[in-house]
Amino acid sequence: MFKLFKFKESATTTDNSTTGIPDDATLQQLKDELLGLMAQESTNHYRMGQIYNHIVEKKLAEQAGFKDARDFFSKNLADLSQTALTLYGAVADAFTEPVARRFGVTCLYLLLTYKEVASIQVNHQQPGDTLIEVPDDKGVVSTLPFGSCSVSQMRAAIRIRRKPTSSKPLPPEAEARAEQYRSAVLARFPKGNGTRVKVGLRNDKGSAVLDFTGIPLEQADGLLEALKAMKSSRQ
C-alpha cells in the first residue's frame, strides 16, 4: 500500500514558494509522492463507487421522491457523470479497496470489460497475474500479466478482442457511444437486485452492434427507459 511522502522543511530550500518542493528533493522521493497521490485518487473513487452502489441498491433516491438514482445525481451532482459513477460502482462491487489502490480504478474497470470480451476467469482478490493479450503498434500480440499493463494497453487488448480480423475496426466514436449506452443501461439494473445484465459491443462486418443479455422480463421497461434517456440526451 502506498504511503504519501511528506517532505521535511529545509532551511536550504529556496525559490519553491509556489510548489512547496525542496530543491534537494530526489527523483525517487517525487516518484513516491506521485504514487501516493495516485493511490489517494483511487481510494476516493472507490469510496464514491460504494456510496453510489448503496444509493442505488437501497433505492434512497426513489424514497426521496426522485425517479431513480440517475435522476437524483443529474439534478444534485451534475458534475459527476453517470459513466464515471457506473465505473466506480462496478469496481467497488467487484474488488476490495486495497486492490483498487494497487491497480487503479480505471484499469480494474477495463479488466472487467476484458473479462467479458475474452471470456476469461479473474481472481478478484489477486488480479495482477491475469494474462492479457496485448497488441503492439504493429498488431503483434504479446501475453502480459494484468499487473504490468497500462490503461492504454488494456484498451488495445479490449479493442482487438472486439474486432474480427476480417472487418475494418470500429471508429473510436462508436466505441465511446457504446460505452455511454452500456453505462446508462447498467445503471438501471443494479447487481444488488440479483440481476446480471450485460451489454456487449461487437463488430459485425465493420458495423457496431450492441447485445443486451440477462434482462429479466419484468424489468424490461428499465431497458426502454435507459434507451429513451439516451435518445433525449443526444437531441
C-alpha positions as a Markdown table, in Angstrom:
| # | Residue | x | y | z |
|---|---|---|---|---|
| 1 | Met | 0.0 | 0.0 | 0.0 |
| 2 | Phe | 1.4 | 3.4 | -0.9 |
| 3 | Lys | 2.3 | 6.0 | 1.6 |
| 4 | Leu | 2.2 | 9.7 | 0.8 |
| 5 | Phe | 5.7 | 11.0 | 1.0 |
| 6 | Lys | 6.0 | 14.2 | 3.1 |
| 7 | Phe | 8.9 | 16.5 | 2.7 |
| 8 | Lys | 10.5 | 18.0 | 5.8 |
| 9 | Glu | 11.1 | 21.7 | 5.9 |
| 10 | Ser | 14.6 | 22.5 | 5.0 |
| 11 | Ala | 16.5 | 25.7 | 5.7 |
| 12 | Thr | 18.3 | 25.3 | 2.4 |
| 13 | Thr | 15.0 | 25.3 | 0.4 |
| 14 | Thr | 14.8 | 28.3 | -1.9 |
| 15 | Asp | 12.6 | 29.5 | -4.7 |
| 16 | Asn | 9.9 | 26.9 | -4.1 |
| 17 | Ser | 7.1 | 29.1 | -2.7 |
| 18 | Thr | 4.7 | 28.1 | -5.5 |
| 19 | Thr | 5.4 | 24.3 | -5.5 |
| 20 | Gly | 6.4 | 23.6 | -1.9 |
| 21 | Ile | 9.0 | 21.1 | -3.3 |
| 22 | Pro | 12.5 | 21.3 | -1.7 |
| 23 | Asp | 15.4 | 21.9 | -4.2 |
| 24 | Asp | 17.2 | 18.8 | -2.9 |
| 25 | Ala | 14.2 | 16.5 | -3.5 |
| 26 | Thr | 15.3 | 13.3 | -5.3 |
| 27 | Leu | 13.6 | 11.7 | -8.2 |
| 28 | Gln | 12.7 | 8.7 | -6.1 |
| 29 | Gln | 11.1 | 10.9 | -3.5 |
| 30 | Leu | 9.0 | 12.7 | -6.1 |
| 31 | Lys | 8.0 | 9.3 | -7.6 |
| 32 | Asp | 6.9 | 8.0 | -4.2 |
| 33 | Glu | 4.7 | 11.1 | -3.6 |
| 34 | Leu | 3.1 | 10.8 | -7.1 |
| 35 | Leu | 2.3 | 7.1 | -6.4 |
| 36 | Gly | 0.8 | 8.1 | -3.1 |
| 37 | Leu | -1.4 | 10.7 | -4.7 |
| 38 | Met | -2.5 | 8.2 | -7.3 |
| 39 | Ala | -3.4 | 5.8 | -4.5 |
| 40 | Gln | -5.4 | 8.5 | -2.8 |
| 41 | Glu | -7.3 | 9.2 | -6.0 |
| 42 | Ser | -8.2 | 5.5 | -6.4 |
| 43 | Thr | -9.4 | 5.4 | -2.8 |
| 44 | Asn | -11.6 | 8.4 | -3.3 |
| 45 | His | -13.1 | 6.9 | -6.5 |
| 46 | Tyr | -13.6 | 3.6 | -4.8 |
| 47 | Arg | -15.5 | 5.2 | -1.9 |
| 48 | Met | -17.6 | 7.1 | -4.4 |
| 49 | Gly | -18.5 | 3.8 | -6.0 |
| 50 | Gln | -19.5 | 2.3 | -2.7 |
| 51 | Ile | -21.8 | 5.3 | -2.0 |
| 52 | Tyr | -23.3 | 5.1 | -5.5 |
| 53 | Asn | -24.0 | 1.4 | -5.1 |
| 54 | His | -25.6 | 2.0 | -1.7 |
| 55 | Ile | -27.9 | 4.7 | -3.0 |
| 56 | Val | -28.9 | 2.5 | -5.9 |
| 57 | Glu | -29.4 | -0.7 | -4.0 |
| 58 | Lys | -31.3 | 0.9 | -1.1 |
| 59 | Lys | -33.4 | 3.0 | -3.6 |
| 60 | Leu | -32.7 | 6.1 | -1.5 |
| 61 | Ala | -33.3 | 8.4 | -4.4 |
| 62 | Glu | -36.7 | 6.9 | -5.1 |
| 63 | Gln | -37.6 | 7.2 | -1.4 |
| 64 | Ala | -36.7 | 10.9 | -1.5 |
| 65 | Gly | -39.1 | 11.5 | -4.4 |
| 66 | Phe | -36.7 | 11.2 | -7.4 |
| 67 | Lys | -37.5 | 8.9 | -10.3 |
| 68 | Asp | -34.3 | 6.9 | -9.8 |
| 69 | Ala | -30.6 | 7.4 | -8.8 |
| 70 | Arg | -29.7 | 8.7 | -12.2 |
| 71 | Asp | -32.4 | 11.4 | -11.8 |
| 72 | Phe | -31.0 | 12.3 | -8.4 |
| 73 | Phe | -27.4 | 12.6 | -9.5 |
| 74 | Ser | -28.2 | 14.6 | -12.6 |
| 75 | Lys | -30.1 | 17.2 | -10.6 |
| 76 | Asn | -27.9 | 17.4 | -7.5 |
| 77 | Leu | -24.4 | 16.4 | -8.6 |
| 78 | Ala | -24.4 | 17.3 | -12.3 |
| 79 | Asp | -20.6 | 17.5 | -12.4 |
| 80 | Leu | -20.4 | 13.7 | -11.7 |
| 81 | Ser | -21.0 | 11.9 | -15.0 |
| 82 | Gln | -23.2 | 8.8 | -15.0 |
| 83 | Thr | -20.4 | 7.0 | -16.9 |
| 84 | Ala | -17.9 | 7.7 | -14.1 |
| 85 | Leu | -20.3 | 6.7 | -11.3 |
| 86 | Thr | -21.1 | 3.4 | -13.1 |
| 87 | Leu | -17.4 | 2.8 | -13.5 |
| 88 | Tyr | -16.7 | 3.5 | -9.8 |
| 89 | Gly | -19.6 | 1.4 | -8.7 |
| 90 | Ala | -18.7 | -1.6 | -10.9 |
| 91 | Val | -15.1 | -1.6 | -9.4 |
| 92 | Ala | -16.4 | -1.2 | -5.8 |
| 93 | Asp | -18.7 | -4.1 | -6.3 |
| 94 | Ala | -16.1 | -6.4 | -7.8 |
| 95 | Phe | -12.9 | -5.6 | -5.9 |
| 96 | Thr | -11.6 | -4.6 | -2.4 |
| 97 | Glu | -10.3 | -1.2 | -1.7 |
| 98 | Pro | -6.6 | -2.4 | -1.3 |
| 99 | Val | -6.9 | -3.9 | -4.8 |
| 100 | Ala | -8.3 | -0.7 | -6.1 |
| 101 | Arg | -5.4 | 1.3 | -4.6 |
| 102 | Arg | -2.9 | -1.2 | -6.0 |
| 103 | Phe | -4.1 | -1.3 | -9.6 |
| 104 | Gly | -6.2 | 1.8 | -10.1 |
| 105 | Val | -10.0 | 2.1 | -10.6 |
| 106 | Thr | -9.8 | 2.7 | -14.4 |
| 107 | Cys | -7.5 | -0.3 | -15.1 |
| 108 | Leu | -9.7 | -2.6 | -13.0 |
| 109 | Tyr | -12.8 | -1.5 | -14.8 |
| 110 | Leu | -11.1 | -2.3 | -18.1 |
| 111 | Leu | -10.1 | -5.7 | -16.7 |
| 112 | Leu | -13.8 | -6.3 | -16.0 |
| 113 | Thr | -14.6 | -5.4 | -19.6 |
| 114 | Tyr | -11.7 | -7.6 | -20.9 |
| 115 | Lys | -13.0 | -10.5 | -18.8 |
| 116 | Glu | -16.3 | -10.3 | -20.7 |
| 117 | Val | -15.0 | -9.9 | -24.2 |
| 118 | Ala | -12.3 | -12.5 | -23.7 |
| 119 | Ser | -14.4 | -15.0 | -21.7 |
| 120 | Ile | -11.7 | -15.5 | -19.1 |
| 121 | Gln | -11.6 | -16.1 | -15.3 |
| 122 | Val | -10.3 | -13.4 | -13.0 |
| 123 | Asn | -9.1 | -13.8 | -9.4 |
| 124 | His | -10.7 | -10.7 | -7.9 |
| 125 | Gln | -8.6 | -10.9 | -4.8 |
| 126 | Gln | -5.3 | -11.1 | -6.8 |
| 127 | Pro | -6.0 | -9.9 | -10.3 |
| 128 | Gly | -2.4 | -9.0 | -11.1 |
| 129 | Asp | -1.5 | -12.4 | -12.6 |
| 130 | Thr | -4.4 | -12.4 | -15.0 |
| 131 | Leu | -2.9 | -12.9 | -18.5 |
| 132 | Ile | -3.8 | -10.2 | -21.1 |
| 133 | Glu | -3.2 | -10.5 | -24.8 |
| 134 | Val | -1.9 | -7.0 | -25.7 |
| 135 | Pro | -1.1 | -5.9 | -29.3 |
| 136 | Asp | 1.7 | -3.5 | -30.1 |
| 137 | Asp | 1.6 | -0.7 | -32.7 |
| 138 | Lys | 2.2 | -3.2 | -35.5 |
| 139 | Gly | -0.5 | -5.6 | -34.3 |
| 140 | Val | 1.9 | -8.2 | -32.9 |
| 141 | Val | 0.2 | -9.7 | -29.8 |
| 142 | Ser | 2.2 | -10.4 | -26.6 |
| 143 | Thr | 0.8 | -12.0 | -23.4 |
| 144 | Leu | 1.4 | -9.8 | -20.3 |
| 145 | Pro | 0.2 | -10.1 | -16.7 |
| 146 | Phe | -2.5 | -7.6 | -15.9 |
| 147 | Gly | -0.3 | -6.1 | -13.2 |
| 148 | Ser | 2.2 | -5.0 | -15.9 |
| 149 | Cys | -0.5 | -3.4 | -18.2 |
| 150 | Ser | -1.2 | 0.3 | -18.6 |
| 151 | Val | -4.6 | 1.8 | -19.3 |
| 152 | Ser | -3.7 | 2.2 | -23.0 |
| 153 | Gln | -2.6 | -1.4 | -23.2 |
| 154 | Met | -5.8 | -2.7 | -21.7 |
| 155 | Arg | -7.9 | -0.6 | -24.1 |
| 156 | Ala | -5.9 | -2.0 | -27.0 |
| 157 | Ala | -6.4 | -5.6 | -25.7 |
| 158 | Ile | -10.1 | -5.0 | -25.5 |
| 159 | Arg | -10.2 | -3.4 | -28.9 |
| 160 | Ile | -8.5 | -6.3 | -30.6 |
| 161 | Arg | -10.9 | -8.8 | -28.9 |
| 162 | Arg | -13.9 | -6.8 | -30.2 |
| 163 | Lys | -12.5 | -6.5 | -33.8 |
| 164 | Pro | -12.8 | -9.5 | -36.1 |
| 165 | Thr | -9.7 | -9.7 | -38.4 |
| 166 | Ser | -12.0 | -9.8 | -41.5 |
| 167 | Ser | -13.7 | -6.4 | -40.6 |
| 168 | Lys | -12.5 | -2.9 | -40.5 |
| 169 | Pro | -12.0 | -1.6 | -37.0 |
| 170 | Leu | -14.8 | 0.3 | -35.3 |
| 171 | Pro | -14.2 | 4.1 | -35.1 |
| 172 | Pro | -13.4 | 5.4 | -31.6 |
| 173 | Glu | -16.6 | 7.5 | -31.5 |
| 174 | Ala | -18.6 | 4.3 | -32.0 |
| 175 | Glu | -16.9 | 2.7 | -29.0 |
| 176 | Ala | -17.4 | 5.8 | -26.9 |
| 177 | Arg | -21.1 | 5.9 | -27.8 |
| 178 | Ala | -21.4 | 2.2 | -27.0 |
| 179 | Glu | -19.9 | 2.8 | -23.6 |
| 180 | Gln | -22.4 | 5.6 | -22.9 |
| 181 | Tyr | -25.3 | 3.2 | -23.7 |
| 182 | Arg | -23.6 | 0.5 | -21.5 |
| 183 | Ser | -23.4 | 2.8 | -18.6 |
| 184 | Ala | -27.0 | 4.1 | -19.0 |
| 185 | Val | -28.4 | 0.6 | -19.2 |
| 186 | Leu | -26.4 | -0.9 | -16.3 |
| 187 | Ala | -27.4 | 2.0 | -14.1 |
| 188 | Arg | -31.0 | 0.7 | -14.4 |
| 189 | Phe | -30.1 | -2.8 | -13.3 |
| 190 | Pro | -28.0 | -2.7 | -10.0 |
| 191 | Lys | -26.4 | -6.0 | -9.2 |
| 192 | Gly | -27.7 | -5.9 | -5.7 |
| 193 | Asn | -31.2 | -6.9 | -7.0 |
| 194 | Gly | -29.9 | -10.2 | -8.2 |
| 195 | Thr | -29.7 | -9.3 | -11.9 |
| 196 | Arg | -26.7 | -10.0 | -14.1 |
| 197 | Val | -27.3 | -7.7 | -17.1 |
| 198 | Lys | -24.6 | -7.4 | -19.7 |
| 199 | Val | -24.2 | -5.0 | -22.6 |
| 200 | Gly | -21.7 | -6.2 | -25.2 |
| 201 | Leu | -20.3 | -4.4 | -28.2 |
| 202 | Arg | -19.3 | -6.5 | -31.3 |
| 203 | Asn | -18.1 | -5.7 | -34.8 |
| 204 | Asp | -20.4 | -7.1 | -37.4 |
| 205 | Lys | -18.6 | -6.6 | -40.7 |
| 206 | Gly | -17.5 | -3.1 | -39.7 |
| 207 | Ser | -20.8 | -2.1 | -38.1 |
| 208 | Ala | -21.1 | -1.6 | -34.3 |
| 209 | Val | -23.7 | -3.9 | -32.8 |
| 210 | Leu | -24.9 | -3.8 | -29.2 |
| 211 | Asp | -26.1 | -7.0 | -27.5 |
| 212 | Phe | -28.2 | -6.9 | -24.3 |
| 213 | Thr | -28.4 | -10.0 | -22.2 |
| 214 | Gly | -29.7 | -11.1 | -18.8 |
| 215 | Ile | -32.6 | -8.6 | -18.6 |
| 216 | Pro | -35.5 | -10.0 | -16.5 |
| 217 | Leu | -38.8 | -9.8 | -18.4 |
| 218 | Glu | -40.5 | -8.0 | -15.5 |
| 219 | Gln | -37.7 | -5.3 | -15.6 |
| 220 | Ala | -37.7 | -4.9 | -19.4 |
| 221 | Asp | -39.2 | -1.4 | -19.1 |
| 222 | Gly | -35.9 | -0.4 | -17.5 |
| 223 | Leu | -34.1 | -1.0 | -20.8 |
| 224 | Leu | -36.7 | 1.1 | -22.6 |
| 225 | Glu | -36.3 | 3.9 | -20.2 |
| 226 | Ala | -32.5 | 3.9 | -20.5 |
| 227 | Leu | -32.6 | 4.0 | -24.3 |
| 228 | Lys | -35.2 | 6.8 | -24.2 |
| 229 | Ala | -33.0 | 8.8 | -21.8 |
| 230 | Met | -30.0 | 8.3 | -24.1 |
| 231 | Lys | -32.1 | 9.4 | -27.1 |
| 232 | Ser | -33.2 | 12.6 | -25.3 |
| 233 | Ser | -29.7 | 13.4 | -24.2 |
| 234 | Arg | -28.5 | 13.3 | -27.8 |
| 235 | Gln | -31.2 | 15.7 | -29.1 |
